[in-house]
Amino acid sequence: MRRFALLASVVFSAPALAQPADTPATGTDIVVTARRLDEARNDILPALGASEFNFDRTVLNNQVGGADRNLTQVLLQAPGVTQDSYGAIHVRNEHGNLQYRLNGVVVPESISGFGQTFDPRIADSIALITGTLPAQYGYRTSGVINLATKSGAFANGGDVGYYGGSQGTIQPSATLHGSTGNLNYFFSGSYLQNDLGVENPTDTRHAIHDRTRQYRAFGYLSDQVSDTSRITLFGGTAIGKFQIPDVPGQEPAFTFNGRSTFDSAQLDQNQKETTHYGVAAYQYSGDAVNFQIAPFIRYSATRFTPDPQGGDIIFNGFNDAARLSSLAYGLQADASYKLSEAHTLRFGVFFQNERTKANVTSLVFPTVTTFDPADPSHTPIIKTTSDQPRSITDRESKTGQLYGVYLQDEWSLSPTLTLNYGARFDVVHAYTREQQVSPRVNLVFQPSAYTTFHMGYARNFTPPPQELVGTTTVAQFNDTTKQSTIKFGDPVKAEREHYFDAGVQQTIAKGLTVGVDAYYKVKRNLLDEGQFGSSLVLSPFNYAKGYAWGVELRTNYTQGPVSLYANLARGKEKGKDIVSSQFFFDPAELAYIADHYIYTDHSQQWTASGGGSVTIKNGLGAIVPTADFLYGDGLRAADPTGLIPNGGKLKSYFTANFGIAQNFDGPGVLKGVSIRFDVTNIFDKSYLIRDGSGVGVGAPQFGARRGFFWGIRKTF
């Protein structure tokens, strides 16, 4: 079994398995039908010509942390994926622009600062799809993360486990799966508590005031109506409570109700993030026609609570009590039709309605602006006129829609050459009203079973994330300590992109595969995001122009019990002229960026990852040592000379992790038991992910120091 695989091959519709309608289904029939329907569902939405990086269940289990590793840490082992603060990742140097799907169905984005909605333990496999995506993929296009959920169709059972260790980590979890008649089910639940919920803003082993409690649950039900169709219901919830870590030694800057002193190590800021989602899907698979119709719904809310004693306002001159919420629902329908031996048509529609609300109550001091007559630069002098704050409430609400339709043809020009071409049409009606026709074309050439070439072009249309557009004006904060130097801001626009991609995958020897992929992007209204308020929720803005390029190298070796992989990526992204939400920025920054391309803050020149595992049979079952590493060249930072925004770069870092698991085959109650021990950041490296400087960057964050963890799991 391959540890990882780059897929750029042609996928054809699975033929229907004939079965008389009056034949009673047996357990074997149910399993066969479920597998065939899964294959047919995958055939509706193949990633033809794109780069697909897969983590199957064996891979997910045989990694450091095993089933208890979070989704961010899993995805960081894919090529071209960069680590950032608050649990964020960047795919090919894009900020966000990631789409999450469960069983091929889009789950609308959550409002989150650092909480994760999805738990990898619900997945039978996880795929990261990048490159020039086929026409069925729209809106978020730097990467599509598709979790094929466990279904319970193939076995009755489950597991219960516990994982814990450093930083006060406590993580119990359990799953249950099985089938009864035509009904398949899978349920999962987990709880996580630790004292490092957010990256430490100081270079210390333990953060101050950084406890998190997180709850996740997921359920899946599937009823096989016939040998050609099924109805599936699945959904979940993720609730995270986070303390905001403190930085000791900060100097107060304001007086609040006569108080001018405050210990910054005693600040008590908190953030709660909640997401609930659900999908109902009807799937049909016939001889020539496959389709799936899936209505969906998602509710998400984030609440930031400032220090109740007024610590925020003493240090910053203001504090914000913020609540953002979003209710999104819609419909996704996808279909494929086998027109002939050479042509397979695929088509679909997408609709989403979203209602977002932002309610921010700020305590601010009144100010007066004066000028020093002796200062030739006429620099304004802003002074508070009272230590009694006043309250300003900023409420924003919006109802917006996304509409999309696509049509494409998979044309088999020869047994070794496939052309997939088509287009999609998208409309956004929200804070911006825009539309675009987006042609897509991918060519896949497979001259042998060992070699695959692919090249493609995609026109992409990325609307701004409506759930993050919480501010459209700042005029109400004039003459206060929260006023902006820039008093205006244009609305955030949709990003438009020309994307070119080409690559090759070659099997060099038995078990050894090497792949190279190169891309170039030209952007208009490049979307970026930054942290501009107290709450750890990002806000979007646009560069008028932008471009990005990169090259990725990946290797994979699997032979017998040994599995190894390594990835290396080189790339960058630049933008010019900020043309929306200008009130977030310093005038000097805006003036420079208006005439110069600068690195986006999340651009990283070099990224590498790698690791492996070996399965060693012994008298108890199997022992599995595993290891992995991550290298980053450093994200952008402020220019040390103070001239160029994002003109500096953080130091590079290298971290390595090691784990070992003993899986028992018996006897008796030991059967199905697995115990493991993991060490993260083996060399105890202290390194910066962010230093708090750069365009749209908030506080500094350091990577986690060395940690020791152990776990036990019983499968039944």
NORKA-V673510 format. One record per residue. RES is the residue in one letter. OMEGA is omega in whole degrees, 0 to 359 (* if undefined). BURIAL is 1 if it has 24 or more other C-alpha atoms within 12 Angstrom, else 0. D_LAST is the distance of its C-alpha to the last C-alpha in Angstrom with 2 decimals. Layout:
res=[RES,RES]
omega=[OMEGA,OMEGA]
burial=[BURIAL,BURIAL]
d_last=[D_LAST,D_LAST]
//
This chain:
res=[M,R,R,F,A,L,L,A,S,V,V,F,S,A,P,A,L,A,Q,P,A,D,T,P,A,T,G,T,D,I,V,V,T,A,R,R,L,D,E,A,R,N,D,I,L,P,A,L,G,A,S,E,F,N,F,D,R,T,V,L,N,N,Q,V,G,G,A,D,R,N,L,T,Q,V,L,L,Q,A,P,G,V,T,Q,D,S,Y,G,A,I,H,V,R,N,E,H,G,N,L,Q,Y,R,L,N,G,V,V,V,P,E,S,I,S,G,F,G,Q,T,F,D,P,R,I,A,D,S,I,A,L,I,T,G,T,L,P,A,Q,Y,G,Y,R,T,S,G,V,I,N,L,A,T,K,S,G,A,F,A,N,G,G,D,V,G,Y,Y,G,G,S,Q,G,T,I,Q,P,S,A,T,L,H,G,S,T,G,N,L,N,Y,F,F,S,G,S,Y,L,Q,N,D,L,G,V,E,N,P,T,D,T,R,H,A,I,H,D,R,T,R,Q,Y,R,A,F,G,Y,L,S,D,Q,V,S,D,T,S,R,I,T,L,F,G,G,T,A,I,G,K,F,Q,I,P,D,V,P,G,Q,E,P,A,F,T,F,N,G,R,S,T,F,D,S,A,Q,L,D,Q,N,Q,K,E,T,T,H,Y,G,V,A,A,Y,Q,Y,S,G,D,A,V,N,F,Q,I,A,P,F,I,R,Y,S,A,T,R,F,T,P,D,P,Q,G,G,D,I,I,F,N,G,F,N,D,A,A,R,L,S,S,L,A,Y,G,L,Q,A,D,A,S,Y,K,L,S,E,A,H,T,L,R,F,G,V,F,F,Q,N,E,R,T,K,A,N,V,T,S,L,V,F,P,T,V,T,T,F,D,P,A,D,P,S,H,T,P,I,I,K,T,T,S,D,Q,P,R,S,I,T,D,R,E,S,K,T,G,Q,L,Y,G,V,Y,L,Q,D,E,W,S,L,S,P,T,L,T,L,N,Y,G,A,R,F,D,V,V,H,A,Y,T,R,E,Q,Q,V,S,P,R,V,N,L,V,F,Q,P,S,A,Y,T,T,F,H,M,G,Y,A,R,N,F,T,P,P,P,Q,E,L,V,G,T,T,T,V,A,Q,F,N,D,T,T,K,Q,S,T,I,K,F,G,D,P,V,K,A,E,R,E,H,Y,F,D,A,G,V,Q,Q,T,I,A,K,G,L,T,V,G,V,D,A,Y,Y,K,V,K,R,N,L,L,D,E,G,Q,F,G,S,S,L,V,L,S,P,F,N,Y,A,K,G,Y,A,W,G,V,E,L,R,T,N,Y,T,Q,G,P,V,S,L,Y,A,N,L,A,R,G,K,E,K,G,K,D,I,V,S,S,Q,F,F,F,D,P,A,E,L,A,Y,I,A,D,H,Y,I,Y,T,D,H,S,Q,Q,W,T,A,S,G,G,G,S,V,T,I,K,N,G,L,G,A,I,V,P,T,A,D,F,L,Y,G,D,G,L,R,A,A,D,P,T,G,L,I,P,N,G,G,K,L,K,S,Y,F,T,A,N,F,G,I,A,Q,N,F,D,G,P,G,V,L,K,G,V,S,I,R,F,D,V,T,N,I,F,D,K,S,Y,L,I,R,D,G,S,G,V,G,V,G,A,P,Q,F,G,A,R,R,G,F,F,W,G,I,R,K,T,F]
omega=[181,179,175,179,170,184,175,187,183,179,181,181,177,179,178,177,183,177,180,184,184,178,181,181,174,179,179,179,181,180,180,180,180,179,182,179,175,179,179,178,178,182,179,187,180,180,186,177,177,177,183,182,190,171,177,186,178,178,182,179,184,175,177,184,177,183,183,178,183,188,179,181,175,186,178,177,175,182,175,179,186,178,173,181,179,179,182,173,176,178,182,174,173,173,182,180,178,178,179,179,171,183,177,183,180,170,184,184,177,170,183,172,181,176,179,184,190,180,182,182,177,190,167,174,178,179,170,184,181,178,180,188,173,191,181,182,181,173,178,195,176,176,175,180,183,176,172,189,171,185,183,186,192,179,172,179,182,177,174,185,177,179,181,180,188,180,177,185,175,184,171,180,178,173,177,181,178,180,174,186,179,185,175,181,175,179,180,176,179,177,179,174,172,182,175,182,177,180,181,178,179,181,178,183,182,178,178,175,186,181,175,171,184,181,177,178,181,177,182,175,180,179,178,184,179,179,180,185,177,174,184,173,174,181,183,180,176,180,180,176,188,165,178,186,184,175,181,173,178,182,176,182,184,176,184,180,179,181,182,178,177,177,184,177,181,177,183,176,183,177,177,181,183,175,172,181,179,181,170,185,170,181,176,178,179,181,183,187,170,173,175,177,189,167,183,177,178,173,181,179,176,179,176,181,180,179,184,180,178,180,181,187,177,180,189,185,176,167,184,167,191,172,176,179,181,172,181,175,182,184,174,178,181,182,172,181,179,185,179,178,184,187,171,178,174,185,181,178,178,175,176,173,183,175,181,178,175,181,183,176,186,168,185,174,173,182,172,182,177,179,177,182,181,182,182,181,180,177,182,176,184,181,175,181,180,173,176,183,171,185,175,179,179,180,176,174,183,170,183,181,168,176,178,176,180,176,178,183,171,188,177,182,177,178,183,187,181,176,176,185,180,181,172,178,184,178,172,174,180,175,172,178,185,179,180,167,187,175,177,175,177,178,181,180,182,184,177,179,185,187,176,173,172,175,184,176,177,169,185,181,186,177,176,179,186,184,180,180,185,182,177,178,179,185,183,180,176,180,173,179,176,182,178,176,174,187,183,175,177,181,178,186,174,175,177,192,166,189,178,185,176,181,179,173,184,170,186,179,182,178,184,181,178,178,176,180,178,182,175,182,173,189,168,185,179,180,173,180,179,177,185,180,180,182,183,174,186,178,184,172,184,158,181,181,177,174,178,175,179,176,180,175,179,178,185,178,176,180,181,183,185,178,183,177,176,181,177,181,175,180,175,175,179,178,182,171,178,189,175,179,184,183,178,195,175,181,180,176,181,182,180,184,179,184,184,168,176,173,169,190,184,180,178,187,183,176,179,176,179,179,180,178,175,180,185,178,175,185,181,183,178,174,187,170,182,180,173,180,177,177,174,181,178,176,183,179,179,177,179,179,180,185,190,175,184,183,177,181,177,178,177,180,177,176,180,180,179,176,176,181,173,178,185,174,183,2,173,185,178,181,181,179,175,174,183,176,183,172,178,184,187,186,176,180,171,184,179,167,174,176,178,180,181,184,177,182,181,185,176,176,177,175,182,177,184,179,178,184,176,181,175,182,177,177,182,*]
burial=[0,1,1,1,1,1,1,1,1,1,1,1,1,1,0,1,0,0,0,0,0,0,0,0,0,0,0,0,1,1,1,1,1,1,1,1,1,1,1,1,1,1,1,1,1,1,1,1,1,1,1,1,1,1,1,1,1,1,1,1,1,1,1,1,1,1,1,1,1,1,1,1,1,1,1,1,1,1,1,1,1,1,1,1,1,1,1,1,1,1,1,1,1,1,1,1,1,1,1,1,1,1,1,1,1,1,1,1,1,1,1,1,1,1,1,1,1,1,1,1,1,1,1,1,1,1,1,1,1,1,1,1,1,1,1,1,1,1,1,1,1,1,1,1,1,1,1,1,1,1,1,1,1,1,0,0,0,1,1,1,1,1,1,1,1,1,1,0,1,1,1,1,1,1,1,1,1,1,1,0,0,1,1,1,1,1,1,1,1,1,1,1,1,1,1,1,1,1,1,1,1,1,1,1,0,1,1,1,1,1,1,1,1,1,1,1,1,1,1,1,1,1,1,1,1,1,1,1,1,1,1,1,1,1,1,1,1,1,1,1,1,1,1,1,1,1,1,0,0,0,0,0,0,1,1,1,0,0,0,0,0,1,0,1,1,1,1,1,1,1,1,1,1,1,1,1,1,1,1,1,1,1,1,1,1,1,0,1,1,1,1,1,1,1,1,1,1,1,1,1,1,1,1,1,1,1,1,0,0,1,1,1,1,1,1,1,1,1,1,1,1,1,1,1,1,1,1,1,1,1,1,1,1,1,1,1,1,1,0,0,0,0,1,1,1,1,1,1,1,1,1,1,1,1,1,1,1,1,1,1,1,1,1,1,1,1,1,0,0,0,0,0,0,0,0,0,0,0,0,0,0,0,0,1,0,0,1,1,1,1,0,1,0,1,1,1,1,1,1,1,1,1,1,1,1,1,1,1,1,1,1,1,0,0,0,0,1,1,1,1,1,1,1,1,1,1,1,1,1,1,1,1,0,1,1,1,1,1,1,1,1,1,1,1,1,1,0,0,0,0,1,1,1,1,1,1,1,1,1,1,1,1,1,1,1,1,1,1,1,1,1,1,1,1,0,1,1,1,1,1,1,1,1,1,1,1,0,1,1,1,1,1,1,1,1,1,1,1,1,1,1,1,1,1,1,1,1,0,0,0,1,1,1,1,1,1,1,1,1,1,1,1,1,1,1,1,1,1,1,1,1,1,1,1,1,1,1,1,1,1,1,1,1,1,1,1,1,1,1,1,1,1,1,1,1,1,1,1,0,0,1,1,1,1,1,1,1,1,1,1,1,1,1,1,1,1,1,1,1,1,1,1,1,1,1,0,0,0,1,1,0,0,1,1,0,1,1,1,1,1,1,1,1,1,1,1,1,1,1,1,1,1,1,1,1,0,0,0,0,0,0,1,1,1,1,1,1,1,1,1,1,1,1,1,1,1,1,1,0,0,0,0,0,1,1,1,1,1,1,1,0,1,1,1,1,1,1,1,1,1,1,1,1,1,0,0,0,0,0,0,0,1,1,1,1,1,1,1,1,1,1,1,0,0,1,1,1,1,1,1,1,1,1,1,1,1,1,1,1,1,1,1,1,1,1,1,1,1,1,1,1,1,1,1,1,0]
d_last=[24.15,26.45,25.59,27.65,29.96,33.13,33.49,37.00,36.95,37.75,35.08,36.13,34.99,32.58,34.39,33.25,31.75,34.10,32.85,35.15,34.82,34.88,32.09,29.07,25.92,23.23,19.59,20.85,23.66,21.47,19.50,22.88,24.56,22.00,22.33,26.09,26.37,24.52,27.01,29.88,29.02,29.11,32.41,34.03,33.78,34.02,35.20,38.15,40.20,38.25,36.25,32.49,30.25,26.58,23.40,20.51,16.81,17.21,20.26,18.73,16.02,18.76,21.21,22.44,20.20,17.34,15.52,17.69,20.95,23.11,24.62,28.06,27.04,25.24,28.35,30.73,29.65,31.25,34.97,37.58,35.38,37.16,35.92,37.69,37.57,35.54,32.54,34.64,34.83,37.66,37.35,40.54,42.37,42.07,41.61,38.74,39.33,35.59,34.01,30.37,28.88,25.64,25.39,29.08,30.21,32.19,31.01,34.27,34.66,33.93,36.49,35.03,36.53,33.50,30.40,27.81,26.75,23.76,20.55,19.50,15.75,16.63,18.09,17.21,20.57,23.53,27.11,30.27,33.29,36.76,40.26,42.41,39.98,40.61,42.18,39.02,38.28,40.61,41.33,39.07,39.63,39.28,35.58,33.10,29.48,27.30,23.59,21.97,19.18,15.75,16.24,13.17,15.49,13.83,10.28,8.46,5.24,5.52,5.89,8.59,11.36,15.03,17.85,21.48,24.77,28.29,30.21,28.32,25.13,22.33,19.41,16.32,14.03,11.09,10.11,9.28,10.26,11.40,14.76,17.12,20.39,21.79,19.91,17.17,15.62,14.00,14.32,14.41,16.19,17.52,20.44,22.71,25.64,28.01,31.73,32.27,31.62,34.65,36.21,38.59,42.19,43.61,43.41,41.69,38.41,37.45,38.32,40.15,38.82,35.81,32.82,30.39,27.76,25.69,23.36,21.57,19.76,19.21,18.67,19.00,20.09,21.61,23.61,24.98,28.49,29.62,29.20,31.15,29.99,27.30,27.28,24.86,24.63,23.02,24.00,23.32,25.04,25.85,27.94,29.38,31.87,33.86,36.68,39.29,39.98,43.50,46.14,48.38,52.10,52.91,56.47,57.15,59.39,60.32,61.47,59.65,61.54,63.45,60.43,60.49,58.04,54.25,51.71,49.54,46.71,46.55,46.08,43.43,42.47,39.18,37.51,34.89,33.27,31.57,30.31,28.96,28.61,27.87,28.35,28.94,29.36,30.82,30.60,32.73,32.83,35.82,37.81,39.88,38.67,35.40,35.18,33.02,34.39,32.54,33.98,32.54,33.20,32.76,34.11,34.53,36.53,37.49,39.54,41.38,42.98,45.80,46.74,48.00,50.83,52.28,51.30,50.74,54.28,55.85,54.38,54.39,57.04,54.66,51.24,49.08,46.82,45.04,42.81,41.83,39.98,39.28,38.29,37.80,37.16,37.97,37.26,36.26,37.04,36.73,37.77,38.66,41.26,41.95,45.73,46.47,45.25,46.51,45.68,42.58,43.38,41.01,41.96,40.69,41.58,40.31,41.47,40.56,42.32,41.82,43.40,43.54,45.10,46.14,47.64,48.91,51.13,52.98,55.20,58.00,61.37,64.54,66.35,69.70,70.44,73.61,75.18,77.10,80.52,80.78,77.55,78.54,74.94,74.91,71.36,70.37,69.92,67.45,67.81,66.17,68.63,66.67,63.82,62.88,60.24,60.14,57.21,56.77,54.11,53.21,51.48,50.48,48.82,48.48,47.24,46.69,45.59,44.30,45.19,44.28,44.76,44.38,45.31,44.83,45.27,43.36,46.25,45.72,49.08,48.26,45.29,45.03,46.28,44.77,46.36,44.40,46.87,47.09,47.60,46.29,48.35,47.21,48.87,48.22,50.00,49.25,51.01,52.28,53.30,52.89,51.92,51.61,51.34,49.05,49.46,46.72,47.06,44.94,45.92,43.47,44.94,42.87,45.45,42.88,39.19,39.52,41.49,41.11,43.72,43.52,45.97,46.27,47.93,46.63,48.54,46.30,46.84,44.93,45.80,45.63,42.52,43.95,41.53,43.03,46.69,47.39,51.03,53.94,56.89,57.79,61.31,60.47,59.91,63.40,65.35,62.26,60.22,57.62,60.16,59.67,62.40,61.87,62.48,61.23,58.15,57.82,54.81,51.76,51.83,49.48,49.05,50.35,49.46,50.43,47.62,48.18,45.53,45.55,43.35,42.48,39.45,40.15,38.10,40.22,38.54,35.42,32.52,34.95,35.68,38.13,38.90,41.77,42.26,45.27,46.06,48.92,49.08,52.15,51.66,53.77,52.85,50.10,47.56,46.59,45.22,46.17,45.68,48.92,48.15,46.56,43.19,40.82,40.98,42.82,45.83,46.83,50.21,51.83,53.77,56.37,55.66,52.99,51.70,48.82,48.21,45.76,44.57,41.03,40.11,36.61,35.47,32.27,31.57,28.62,29.10,26.53,24.30,26.73,26.64,29.50,31.12,34.12,35.90,39.40,41.11,44.72,45.99,47.79,48.61,51.91,53.43,56.95,58.58,56.45,57.37,55.25,54.38,57.23,57.47,54.46,56.43,59.33,62.56,62.98,59.51,60.30,63.69,62.39,59.44,61.81,63.56,61.01,57.60,55.22,51.70,49.12,47.46,44.05,45.57,44.42,46.21,43.67,39.88,37.66,34.01,32.14,29.50,27.15,24.38,24.13,21.23,22.31,20.75,21.10,20.48,17.18,15.76,17.33,19.20,20.01,23.15,24.09,27.18,29.04,32.37,34.34,38.13,40.29,44.05,44.34,44.76,48.24,50.22,53.74,56.61,57.95,61.46,60.71,62.01,59.16,56.22,52.95,55.28,53.37,50.08,47.60,46.99,44.39,41.18,38.56,35.18,32.55,28.97,26.97,23.37,21.46,17.78,16.41,13.18,12.25,11.72,12.07,13.58,11.79,9.74,10.47,8.34,6.37,8.77,11.51,14.79,17.66,21.33,23.57,27.30,28.84,32.57,32.95,36.75,36.88,39.06,40.70,41.42,42.53,40.72,43.59,46.77,47.70,50.49,50.94,51.44,49.17,47.20,46.50,45.58,44.57,40.96,39.86,36.70,34.19,35.10,32.97,29.66,27.12,23.45,20.32,16.66,13.40,9.90,6.50,3.78,0.00]
//
